[in-house]
Amino acid sequence: MKIASLLPSATEIVCSLGLQEDLVGVTHECDFPIGIGQFPHLTASRISHETLSSLEIDHAVRSQLDGHGTIYDLDTDLLQKLSPDLIITQELCDVCAVSYKIVNQAAKTYVADATVVSLEPNTVADIFDTIITVGDLAGVRSRAQALVTKLSERLATIKQMLDSVEKRPSVMMLEWLEPPFAPGHWVPEQVAAAGGVCLLGESGKRSVTTTYDKILESNPEVLVLIPCGYYIADTIRQLEFTKFPASWREMPAIKNGEIWATDATSYFSRPGPRIVDGVEILAKILHPELFGEPTEFEAVRLSGDLLKFEL
């Protein structure tokens, strides 16, 4: 079976099931496992994340989508040339990947015999279900079931270690810096599984814009920066262009030095197997006495000096 993945998380699922040799094309954002970026790229972004601030990126995305456009290009000529049997995409978020409508129309036009499947996870359980779905489509259901079992066991181990813990710190997972976004989908579950209380976010619901005032009022003890699609270095770079309200200096998380930057792309933005890695990283941030400190590749504690405040 020839598989085209138009979603980084789908690429990770396919590879975790031992199907890397079946991939014929991936997205420009696919970077895991190592070496996957050498596969033909079926997509390209119209927005440069490297040169724009958080606010500028938000404006560019909204401008494109409000005009019923897209922020991604799909290489239909390459799609036709690769002629995949299975195309994996999504309808969950037009900011995360090429829209399902575009993919579906392209498939009908250029690879009529291909099966197009849309993965729509909103919770951790949904993510596990998508792994089983991909396994079924590729004829390796037993591998998918074994992977889900291992991931579930890792979550169960964390839960068991936290059973005797009474103090669950309040956590603000900031999914975008400017404008600020409160977390949704599986992220609140990740926080709860790691022994924290997620603020301003609802499990299984969409991430939503919020305000700096609401975040301050929620009184977070821990502030974790997880801008969607960003690595740790990207987040730190974006802090140069972001000014937080002066009132934030009184936030418990900032006063106590509990400000963290994580690899959001790998562990929080993509609904794939590494979501469980994200829970393990959060557990280290929230309960280092039980799980040890996170490595510099997992999370970085930020000095308050890195945050800029309005006068």
Order of alpha helices (4+ residues) and beta strands (2+ residues): beta-alpha-beta-beta-alpha-beta-alpha-beta-alpha-beta-alpha-alpha-beta-beta-alpha-beta-beta-alpha-beta-alpha-beta-alpha-beta-alpha-alpha-beta-beta
